[in-house]
């Protein structure tokens, strides 16, 4: 259906009229914190353990506001006869938020999930130099990152989670089997010890002398006369 001329203008005016009739609400900030959307772009947090110093975030940043320094270290061989390897060690990771335009490219291109959006926005400073957050400050922002939203109930389980769950179940089954085997060995050892103790007790009982009858005293004195003699 072809829209009639001026329909776009009429829709725009309708939106303006609906907005003009709404009641104005004033939020009492900072006494009352605003209710921010879940995908608010406040500040960037760094999960340092996931960073491999690949430099993708610094190279892709359009404002060149990410500063990274690192050095290489030699890692000994994991097994005898293996080859030594070298790895990058992070020395500095800083973001200058006075230059950042919050495009989120650094977070999108990070292949190891080391950068995250935090909804925190109250980090204004009187000195522009204080807006350059070093790795320690970025790590503090990491603990304010909200948990990811729940998956759709009808969605398939991610392959990474499924693989991790299967591995955990396999390890748990192996550990349970090992514990059961240890318990069985301990039970067999205890049973064998009981049988040995019972055999020793039986042998002692068989070799013990019979008790003498009451009132009957056996005499082995050499002065007793032999039988048949007065």
Backbone as JSON, one array per atom type, in Angstrom:
{
  "sequence": "XXXXXXXXXXXXXXXXXXXXXXXXXXXXXXXXXXXXXXXXXXXXXXXXXXXXXXXXXXXXXXXXXXXXXXXXXXXXXXXXXXXXXXXXXXXXXXXXXXXXXXXXXXXXXXXXXXXXXXXXXXXXXXXXXXXXXXXXXXXXXXXXXXXXXXXXXXXXXXXXXXXXXXXXXXXXXXXXXXXXXXXXXXXXXXXXXXXXXXXXXXXXXXXXXXXXXXXXXXXXXXXXXXXXXX",
  "N": [[0.86, -1.2, 0.0], [0.65, 2.1, -0.93], [1.89, 4.86, 0.82], [0.1, 7.78, 1.73], [0.68, 11.19, 0.69], [2.52, 13.14, 3.01], [2.23, 11.48, 5.22], [4.4, 10.71, 6.76], [5.1, 13.09, 8.08], [2.81, 13.43, 9.6], [2.97, 11.22, 11.36], [5.28, 11.88, 12.77], [4.45, 14.26, 14.06], [2.47, 13.15, 15.67], [3.95, 11.58, 17.46], [5.31, 13.65, 18.74], [3.18, 15.0, 19.97], [2.24, 13.02, 21.76], [4.45, 12.81, 23.45], [4.54, 15.36, 24.55], [2.35, 15.4, 26.18], [2.94, 13.72, 28.27], [3.78, 13.2, 31.72], [6.33, 15.01, 33.37], [9.19, 13.61, 34.84], [11.4, 13.95, 37.4], [14.51, 12.81, 38.28], [16.06, 12.28, 41.35], [19.0, 12.6, 41.44], [22.21, 12.87, 42.96], [21.09, 11.44, 45.05], [19.24, 9.46, 44.54], [19.9, 6.66, 42.71], [20.1, 6.22, 39.19], [18.01, 4.09, 37.17], [19.54, 2.09, 35.17], [19.8, 0.84, 31.8], [20.47, -2.66, 31.01], [22.6, -2.94, 29.21], [24.24, -0.77, 29.43], [26.86, 1.47, 28.65], [29.29, 2.19, 30.58], [31.99, 2.16, 31.92], [35.14, 0.56, 31.18], [36.15, -2.65, 32.1], [38.94, -4.71, 33.07], [39.86, -8.02, 32.75], [42.45, -9.38, 33.82], [43.72, -11.9, 33.82], [42.94, -13.19, 31.51], [44.14, -11.85, 29.46], [46.33, -11.94, 26.74], [48.19, -10.29, 25.66], [47.91, -9.69, 22.93], [47.53, -7.41, 21.5], [45.45, -6.62, 19.88], [43.27, -5.02, 20.67], [44.48, -2.52, 21.12], [45.44, -1.93, 18.57], [43.12, -1.79, 17.03], [41.7, 0.26, 18.15], [40.09, 3.28, 17.47], [40.74, 5.74, 18.54], [43.19, 5.51, 19.67], [43.67, 5.17, 22.44], [44.45, 3.23, 24.18], [46.98, 1.8, 26.05], [49.63, -0.41, 26.08], [52.12, -2.37, 27.56], [54.65, -4.87, 27.56], [56.62, -7.83, 28.22], [58.79, -10.57, 27.3], [58.97, -13.89, 28.55], [60.7, -16.91, 29.34], [59.41, -20.11, 29.36], [59.82, -23.06, 31.15], [60.25, -26.45, 29.91], [57.42, -28.58, 29.83], [57.53, -31.32, 30.06], [60.05, -33.87, 30.47], [62.71, -33.59, 28.16], [61.29, -31.95, 26.51], [60.52, -28.89, 24.69], [61.52, -25.59, 25.4], [59.41, -22.74, 25.87], [58.26, -19.46, 24.96], [56.51, -16.72, 26.41], [54.24, -13.94, 26.48], [54.26, -11.41, 28.92], [52.21, -9.33, 30.75], [52.88, -5.98, 31.4], [51.91, -3.35, 31.54], [48.66, -2.01, 31.27], [46.56, 0.3, 30.18], [43.88, 2.66, 29.91], [42.87, 5.6, 28.42], [40.38, 7.49, 29.38], [39.67, 10.03, 28.81], [39.99, 10.32, 26.14], [38.63, 8.2, 25.07], [35.85, 7.12, 23.14], [33.87, 5.37, 23.65], [33.12, 3.34, 21.86], [33.29, 0.6, 21.87], [34.78, -1.15, 20.33], [37.19, -2.33, 21.12], [36.37, -4.18, 23.0], [34.83, -5.88, 21.46], [36.67, -6.98, 19.62], [38.44, -8.39, 21.17], [39.86, -11.51, 21.52], [39.9, -13.23, 23.67], [38.19, -12.61, 25.72], [38.86, -10.53, 27.65], [38.15, -7.94, 28.19], [35.45, -5.97, 29.39], [32.19, -4.44, 29.54], [31.22, -2.17, 32.03], [28.54, -0.94, 34.04], [29.12, 1.23, 35.62], [29.5, 4.71, 36.06], [30.34, 6.87, 37.46], [32.98, 8.35, 37.63], [34.21, 10.79, 37.41], [36.76, 13.29, 37.28], [38.79, 15.94, 38.61], [41.22, 16.44, 37.55], [42.57, 15.95, 34.41], [44.48, 14.04, 33.92], [43.96, 12.03, 35.69], [42.04, 10.54, 34.52], [43.16, 8.53, 33.07], [43.18, 5.28, 33.4], [44.92, 2.81, 35.04], [46.09, -0.65, 35.06], [45.43, -1.75, 37.57], [43.28, -0.18, 38.44], [41.49, -0.68, 36.35], [41.05, -3.37, 36.82], [39.65, -3.25, 39.2], [37.26, -2.17, 38.27], [36.32, -4.37, 36.98], [35.0, -6.01, 38.78], [32.56, -4.87, 39.02], [31.11, -5.53, 36.85], [28.1, -6.68, 35.5], [26.44, -9.9, 35.69], [26.13, -12.07, 32.83], [23.14, -12.1, 30.79], [20.52, -14.56, 31.2], [20.28, -17.51, 29.19], [18.11, -18.22, 26.4], [15.41, -20.32, 27.22], [14.79, -22.28, 25.33], [17.06, -22.48, 23.82], [20.0, -24.05, 22.41], [22.52, -25.79, 24.25], [25.64, -24.2, 24.79], [28.59, -25.21, 23.0], [31.06, -25.11, 24.29], [30.36, -25.14, 27.02], [29.02, -27.58, 27.16], [31.11, -29.37, 26.52], [32.84, -28.86, 28.68], [31.2, -29.67, 30.78], [30.86, -32.43, 30.24], [33.51, -33.28, 30.52], [33.91, -32.72, 33.24], [32.02, -34.45, 34.38], [33.1, -36.91, 33.58], [35.56, -36.89, 34.95], [34.57, -36.85, 37.56], [33.27, -39.34, 37.65], [35.47, -41.06, 37.29], [36.93, -40.46, 39.62], [35.07, -41.28, 41.56], [34.99, -44.04, 41.01], [37.63, -44.73, 41.65], [37.64, -44.13, 44.4], [35.72, -45.99, 45.26], [37.06, -48.38, 44.66], [39.24, -48.16, 46.41], [37.85, -48.23, 48.84], [36.78, -50.83, 48.71], [39.15, -52.35, 48.75], [40.08, -51.65, 51.29], [38.02, -52.74, 52.85], [38.33, -55.51, 52.27], [40.88, -55.89, 53.31], [40.39, -55.36, 56.03], [38.59, -57.46, 56.57], [40.22, -59.67, 56.11], [42.06, -59.27, 58.17], [40.38, -59.65, 60.38], [39.74, -62.37, 60.07], [42.29, -63.51, 60.43], [42.82, -62.75, 63.1], [40.76, -64.17, 64.37], [41.56, -66.8, 63.81], [43.97, -66.94, 65.22], [43.04, -66.59, 67.84], [41.51, -68.98, 68.07], [43.51, -70.93, 67.84], [45.01, -70.44, 70.16], [43.12, -71.07, 72.09], [42.85, -73.82, 71.66], [45.33, -74.89, 72.47], [45.5, -74.29, 75.15], [45.74, -75.39, 78.61], [43.5, -77.76, 80.29], [41.32, -76.77, 82.87], [41.75, -77.67, 86.35], [39.77, -80.02, 88.36], [37.5, -78.98, 90.9], [38.61, -79.25, 94.25], [40.36, -81.33, 93.76], [43.65, -82.05, 93.91], [46.61, -82.23, 92.34], [49.54, -83.89, 93.01], [52.91, -83.75, 92.74], [55.01, -84.37, 94.28], [58.17, -85.78, 95.28], [58.12, -87.33, 97.57], [55.77, -88.68, 97.8], [54.3, -91.91, 98.08], [54.53, -94.65, 95.7], [51.84, -96.0, 93.72], [49.87, -98.69, 95.09], [51.62, -99.25, 97.17], [52.05, -99.09, 100.77]],
  "CA": [[0.0, 0.0, 0.0], [1.45, 3.32, -1.05], [1.47, 5.85, 1.82], [-0.37, 9.05, 1.15], [1.64, 12.28, 0.94], [2.45, 13.78, 4.32], [2.01, 10.53, 6.31], [5.55, 10.75, 7.65], [4.98, 14.27, 8.92], [1.73, 13.2, 10.56], [3.48, 10.32, 12.39], [6.2, 12.64, 13.61], [3.67, 15.14, 14.93], [1.77, 12.33, 16.66], [4.93, 11.26, 18.5], [5.56, 14.89, 19.5], [2.03, 15.27, 20.83], [2.21, 12.05, 22.85], [5.52, 13.14, 24.4], [4.21, 16.61, 25.23], [1.3, 15.17, 27.18], [3.44, 12.89, 29.37], [4.21, 13.91, 32.91], [7.77, 15.08, 33.53], [9.69, 12.96, 36.04], [12.75, 14.39, 37.74], [15.22, 11.86, 39.13], [16.81, 12.98, 42.39], [20.39, 12.14, 41.45], [22.76, 11.54, 43.25], [20.45, 10.75, 46.18], [18.6, 8.27, 43.98], [20.64, 6.19, 41.56], [19.23, 5.96, 38.03], [17.8, 2.71, 36.75], [20.18, 2.06, 33.86], [19.58, -0.39, 31.01], [21.51, -3.68, 31.27], [23.73, -2.83, 28.28], [24.8, 0.58, 29.55], [28.31, 1.57, 28.47], [29.81, 3.12, 31.56], [33.45, 2.13, 31.94], [35.65, -0.73, 30.71], [36.88, -3.42, 33.09], [39.96, -5.61, 32.53], [40.1, -9.31, 33.41], [43.87, -9.47, 33.46], [44.16, -13.28, 33.62], [42.61, -13.63, 30.15], [44.87, -11.06, 28.47], [47.53, -12.57, 26.19], [48.99, -9.22, 25.05], [47.86, -9.84, 21.47], [47.55, -6.04, 20.99], [44.35, -6.36, 18.94], [42.46, -3.9, 21.14], [45.21, -1.27, 20.91], [45.56, -1.65, 17.13], [41.82, -1.49, 16.45], [41.09, 1.43, 18.78], [40.17, 4.43, 16.55], [41.25, 6.91, 19.24], [44.53, 5.21, 20.19], [43.65, 5.52, 23.86], [44.84, 2.05, 24.95], [48.45, 1.71, 26.13], [50.0, -1.75, 26.56], [53.54, -2.71, 27.6], [54.84, -6.26, 27.96], [57.94, -8.41, 27.97], [58.75, -12.02, 27.06], [59.6, -14.76, 29.51], [60.88, -18.28, 28.89], [58.71, -21.09, 30.18], [60.5, -24.36, 31.04], [59.51, -27.53, 29.26], [56.47, -29.23, 30.72], [57.92, -32.73, 30.21], [61.48, -34.07, 30.19], [62.99, -33.67, 26.74], [60.46, -31.03, 25.77], [61.12, -27.65, 24.22], [61.14, -24.39, 26.13], [58.54, -21.84, 25.14], [58.26, -18.08, 25.44], [55.16, -16.15, 26.51], [54.18, -12.52, 26.79], [53.84, -11.06, 30.27], [51.67, -7.98, 30.74], [53.48, -5.03, 32.33], [51.02, -2.21, 31.69], [47.45, -1.93, 30.46], [45.91, 1.54, 30.6], [42.91, 3.25, 28.99], [42.66, 7.03, 28.66], [38.96, 7.74, 29.16], [39.46, 11.38, 28.29], [39.99, 10.18, 24.69], [37.74, 7.1, 24.66], [34.52, 7.53, 22.68], [32.95, 4.32, 24.05], [32.61, 2.63, 20.68], [33.23, -0.82, 22.19], [35.51, -1.99, 19.37], [38.2, -3.11, 21.84], [35.7, -5.31, 23.64], [34.36, -6.8, 20.43], [37.76, -7.67, 18.91], [39.26, -9.19, 22.09], [39.52, -12.92, 21.27], [40.0, -14.03, 24.88], [37.26, -12.07, 26.72], [39.6, -9.86, 28.73], [37.57, -6.61, 28.39], [34.01, -6.03, 29.59], [31.51, -3.19, 29.87], [30.64, -2.01, 33.37], [27.57, 0.17, 34.04], [29.56, 2.33, 36.48], [29.78, 5.93, 35.29], [30.72, 7.94, 38.38], [34.44, 8.4, 37.79], [34.68, 12.11, 36.99], [37.95, 13.78, 37.98], [39.13, 17.35, 38.41], [42.46, 16.46, 36.78], [42.39, 15.1, 33.24], [45.43, 12.93, 33.97], [43.39, 10.97, 36.51], [41.14, 9.75, 33.69], [43.91, 7.4, 32.52], [43.07, 4.2, 34.39], [45.92, 1.76, 34.89], [45.57, -2.02, 35.14], [44.82, -2.0, 38.88], [41.97, 0.46, 38.44], [40.63, -1.41, 35.42], [40.67, -4.63, 37.47], [38.6, -2.93, 40.16], [36.0, -2.02, 37.54], [35.87, -5.68, 36.52], [34.09, -6.62, 39.76], [31.24, -4.23, 38.91], [30.46, -6.0, 35.61], [26.98, -7.57, 35.83], [26.45, -11.24, 35.1], [25.45, -12.09, 31.53], [21.73, -12.51, 30.89], [20.26, -15.99, 31.04], [20.01, -17.95, 27.83], [16.74, -18.59, 26.07], [15.18, -21.71, 27.66], [14.75, -23.2, 24.21], [18.3, -22.45, 23.07], [20.91, -25.17, 22.61], [23.62, -25.56, 25.18], [26.88, -23.89, 24.08], [29.51, -26.34, 22.87], [32.1, -25.03, 25.32], [29.8, -25.58, 28.3], [28.76, -29.02, 27.06], [32.39, -30.08, 26.62], [33.33, -28.74, 30.05], [30.36, -30.49, 31.66], [31.2, -33.83, 30.01], [34.81, -33.53, 31.13], [33.73, -32.74, 34.69], [31.32, -35.69, 34.73], [34.04, -38.02, 33.41], [36.5, -36.85, 36.07], [33.85, -37.24, 38.77], [33.06, -40.79, 37.6], [36.76, -41.7, 37.54], [37.26, -40.3, 41.03], [34.18, -42.13, 42.33], [35.44, -45.42, 40.83], [38.86, -44.91, 42.43], [37.27, -44.18, 45.82], [35.05, -47.27, 45.51], [38.09, -49.43, 44.68], [39.98, -48.04, 47.67], [36.99, -48.71, 49.93], [36.71, -52.29, 48.62], [40.42, -52.88, 49.24], [40.12, -51.48, 52.74], [37.11, -53.72, 53.45], [38.96, -56.82, 52.17], [41.98, -55.94, 54.28], [39.81, -55.48, 57.36], [38.03, -58.8, 56.7], [41.35, -60.6, 56.26], [42.6, -59.08, 59.52], [39.46, -60.29, 61.33], [39.92, -63.82, 59.94], [43.57, -63.84, 61.05], [42.66, -62.64, 64.55], [39.93, -65.28, 64.81], [42.37, -68.02, 63.76], [44.92, -66.88, 66.33], [42.29, -66.85, 69.07], [41.15, -70.39, 68.08], [44.72, -71.7, 68.14], [45.35, -70.26, 71.58], [42.13, -71.81, 72.88], [43.12, -75.26, 71.54], [46.57, -75.25, 73.17], [45.42, -73.94, 76.57], [45.47, -76.58, 79.46], [42.17, -77.83, 80.88], [41.36, -76.42, 84.3], [41.62, -78.79, 87.29], [38.48, -80.11, 89.01], [37.51, -78.41, 92.25], [38.9, -80.18, 95.35], [41.36, -82.32, 93.33], [44.95, -81.43, 93.84], [47.62, -83.14, 91.84], [50.8, -83.74, 93.72], [54.08, -84.29, 92.03], [56.13, -84.37, 95.23], [58.91, -87.06, 95.25], [57.91, -88.08, 98.82], [54.55, -89.48, 97.74], [54.59, -93.31, 97.72], [53.9, -95.11, 94.47], [50.55, -96.65, 93.86], [49.98, -100.1, 95.53], [52.5, -99.32, 98.33], [51.48, -98.42, 101.9]],
  "C": [[0.89, 1.24, 0.0], [0.99, 4.35, -0.03], [1.06, 7.14, 1.15], [0.63, 10.15, 1.49], [1.42, 12.92, 2.3], [2.25, 12.83, 5.47], [3.18, 10.53, 7.3], [5.5, 11.93, 8.6], [3.9, 14.08, 9.99], [2.2, 12.26, 11.68], [4.43, 11.04, 13.34], [5.48, 13.56, 14.57], [2.92, 14.36, 16.0], [2.71, 11.95, 17.79], [5.2, 12.49, 19.37], [4.41, 15.19, 20.45], [1.95, 14.3, 22.0], [3.27, 12.37, 23.89], [5.19, 14.4, 25.19], [3.18, 16.4, 26.34], [1.77, 14.31, 28.35], [3.91, 13.75, 30.52], [5.74, 13.88, 33.03], [8.19, 14.48, 34.87], [11.13, 13.41, 36.25], [13.38, 13.38, 38.69], [16.12, 12.62, 40.09], [18.22, 12.39, 42.49], [21.25, 13.21, 42.12], [22.12, 10.84, 44.43], [19.79, 9.46, 45.73], [19.36, 7.87, 42.72], [19.7, 5.88, 40.4], [19.14, 4.47, 37.72], [18.31, 2.58, 35.31], [19.83, 0.78, 33.11], [20.72, -1.38, 31.23], [22.74, -3.56, 30.37], [24.34, -1.43, 28.3], [26.32, 0.54, 29.4], [28.85, 2.63, 29.42], [31.32, 3.23, 31.52], [33.88, 0.71, 31.56], [36.46, -1.39, 31.82], [37.82, -4.41, 32.42], [40.04, -6.86, 33.39], [41.5, -9.76, 33.0], [44.31, -10.9, 33.15], [43.9, -13.77, 32.2], [43.42, -12.9, 29.08], [46.14, -11.79, 28.04], [48.45, -11.57, 25.49], [49.05, -9.4, 23.54], [47.83, -8.48, 20.76], [46.42, -5.73, 20.02], [43.54, -5.14, 19.37], [43.16, -2.57, 20.88], [45.3, -0.92, 19.43], [44.23, -1.23, 16.52], [41.16, -0.25, 17.06], [41.21, 2.64, 17.87], [40.74, 5.68, 17.21], [42.66, 6.71, 19.79], [44.63, 5.6, 21.66], [44.0, 4.34, 24.76], [46.36, 1.92, 24.89], [48.82, 0.37, 26.79], [51.51, -1.89, 26.48], [53.66, -4.15, 28.1], [56.29, -6.66, 27.74], [57.77, -9.92, 27.82], [59.5, -12.75, 28.16], [59.67, -16.17, 28.94], [60.23, -19.23, 29.88], [59.42, -22.42, 30.05], [59.61, -25.41, 30.4], [58.61, -28.23, 30.26], [56.84, -30.68, 31.0], [59.41, -32.86, 29.92], [61.71, -34.27, 28.69], [62.17, -32.74, 25.89], [61.21, -29.76, 25.39], [60.63, -26.49, 25.05], [60.3, -23.48, 25.24], [58.63, -20.44, 25.74], [56.82, -17.56, 25.43], [55.26, -14.68, 26.87], [53.63, -12.3, 28.19], [53.42, -9.6, 30.27], [52.34, -7.13, 31.81], [52.57, -3.83, 32.58], [49.84, -2.33, 30.75], [46.68, -0.74, 30.98], [44.97, 2.02, 29.5], [42.71, 4.7, 29.4], [41.21, 7.36, 28.33], [38.67, 9.18, 28.79], [39.47, 11.38, 26.76], [38.98, 9.14, 24.2], [36.38, 7.65, 24.24], [33.5, 6.4, 22.87], [32.31, 3.6, 22.85], [32.5, 1.13, 20.93], [33.98, -1.72, 21.23], [36.53, -2.87, 20.1], [37.58, -4.34, 22.5], [35.27, -6.34, 22.61], [35.5, -7.61, 19.8], [38.6, -8.52, 19.85], [38.91, -10.66, 21.94], [39.48, -13.77, 22.53], [39.14, -13.49, 26.02], [38.0, -11.5, 27.92], [39.01, -8.49, 29.05], [36.05, -6.72, 28.45], [33.47, -4.63, 29.88], [31.01, -3.26, 31.3], [29.67, -0.84, 33.33], [28.01, 1.35, 34.91], [29.95, 3.55, 35.64], [30.27, 7.07, 36.17], [32.23, 7.92, 38.6], [34.99, 9.72, 37.24], [35.84, 12.57, 37.87], [38.14, 15.27, 37.69], [40.41, 17.52, 37.61], [42.32, 15.48, 35.62], [43.35, 13.91, 33.25], [44.89, 11.76, 34.79], [42.4, 10.1, 35.72], [41.85, 8.63, 32.94], [43.95, 6.32, 33.59], [44.08, 3.11, 34.07], [45.28, 0.39, 35.16], [44.9, -2.31, 36.48], [43.42, -1.4, 38.95], [41.01, -0.26, 37.51], [40.19, -2.75, 36.02], [39.59, -4.39, 38.52], [37.25, -2.76, 39.47], [35.45, -3.38, 37.12], [34.86, -6.29, 37.48], [32.73, -5.93, 39.77], [30.51, -4.65, 37.64], [29.32, -6.93, 35.98], [27.12, -8.93, 35.14], [25.72, -11.22, 33.76], [24.01, -12.54, 31.67], [21.58, -14.01, 30.65], [19.93, -16.31, 29.59], [18.52, -18.22, 27.64], [16.49, -20.03, 26.5], [15.18, -22.71, 26.52], [16.03, -23.26, 23.4], [19.15, -23.69, 23.36], [22.02, -24.8, 23.57], [24.9, -25.24, 24.41], [27.84, -25.07, 24.09], [30.59, -26.32, 23.96], [31.59, -25.54, 26.66], [29.53, -27.07, 28.28], [30.04, -29.82, 27.2], [32.94, -30.04, 28.04], [32.51, -29.61, 31.01], [30.68, -31.97, 31.49], [32.54, -34.18, 30.64], [34.7, -33.62, 32.65], [33.03, -34.02, 35.14], [32.25, -36.89, 34.61], [35.05, -38.06, 34.56], [35.83, -37.28, 37.36], [33.61, -38.75, 38.8], [34.36, -41.54, 37.87], [37.15, -41.62, 39.01], [36.37, -41.18, 41.89], [34.59, -43.6, 42.22], [36.71, -45.69, 41.65], [38.55, -44.99, 43.92], [36.58, -45.49, 46.17], [36.06, -48.41, 45.56], [38.9, -49.38, 45.97], [39.15, -48.54, 48.84], [36.88, -50.23, 49.92], [38.0, -52.94, 49.13], [40.53, -52.77, 50.74], [39.21, -52.48, 53.44], [37.7, -55.13, 53.4], [40.11, -56.96, 53.16], [41.46, -56.09, 55.7], [39.24, -56.87, 57.6], [39.14, -59.84, 56.88], [41.97, -60.48, 57.65], [41.71, -59.74, 60.55], [39.6, -61.81, 61.28], [41.21, -64.26, 60.61], [43.48, -63.78, 62.57], [41.83, -63.79, 65.09], [40.71, -66.59, 64.82], [43.37, -68.06, 64.91], [44.23, -67.17, 67.65], [41.93, -68.32, 69.19], [42.35, -71.26, 68.42], [45.13, -71.59, 69.59], [44.39, -71.05, 72.45], [42.4, -73.3, 72.83], [44.34, -75.69, 72.33], [46.52, -74.92, 74.66], [45.12, -75.18, 77.4], [44.07, -76.52, 80.05], [42.25, -77.49, 82.36], [41.14, -77.65, 85.19], [40.26, -78.78, 87.96], [38.56, -79.52, 90.41], [37.76, -79.49, 93.31], [39.93, -81.23, 95.0], [42.67, -81.61, 93.14], [45.94, -82.47, 93.39], [48.93, -82.86, 92.54], [51.89, -84.4, 92.93], [55.3, -84.36, 92.96], [56.85, -85.71, 95.19], [58.7, -87.89, 96.51], [56.65, -88.89, 98.79], [54.89, -90.91, 97.36], [53.94, -93.71, 96.43], [52.61, -95.84, 94.75], [50.78, -98.11, 94.23], [50.87, -100.27, 96.72], [51.84, -98.55, 99.48], [52.22, -97.11, 102.16]]
}
